[in-house]
Amino acid sequence: MMHNHPSGDPTPSQADISMTLQVQEAGQVLGITLHDHLIIGKSREVSFRADGYL
């Protein structure tokens, strides 16, 4: 999964984290693995996997 933050700051919001966990849980029910969620900012990106959210 991935999306961008038009503000340029890729720090995950609480809504980003909550939605990602909901998608991960739904995927598990269907046998689908969520490998990562990337948020793209102006000069950097955030990986939920690398930052410990997944």
MODARA-V486252 format. One record per residue. RES is the residue in three letters. SS is DSSP state (~ for helix, > for strand, _ for the rest). BURIAL is # if it has 9 or more other ideal C-beta (glycine too) atoms within 8 Angstrom, else .. Layout:
res=(RES:RES)
ss=(SS:SS)
burial=(BURIAL:BURIAL)
This chain:
res=(MET:MET:HIS:ASN:HIS:PRO:SER:GLY:ASP:PRO:THR:PRO:SER:GLN:ALA:ASP:ILE:SER:MET:THR:LEU:GLN:VAL:GLN:GLU:ALA:GLY:GLN:VAL:LEU:GLY:ILE:THR:LEU:HIS:ASP:HIS:LEU:ILE:ILE:GLY:LYS:SER:ARG:GLU:VAL:SER:PHE:ARG:ALA:ASP:GLY:TYR:LEU)
ss=(_:>:>:>:_:_:_:_:_:_:_:_:_:~:~:~:~:~:~:~:~:~:~:~:~:~:~:~:~:~:_:_:_:_:_:_:_:>:>:>:_:_:_:_:>:>:>:_:_:_:_:_:_:_)
burial=(.:.:.:.:#:.:.:.:.:#:.:#:.:.:.:#:#:.:.:#:.:.:#:#:.:.:#:.:.:.:.:.:.:#:.:#:#:#:#:#:#:.:.:.:.:#:#:#:#:.:.:.:#:#)
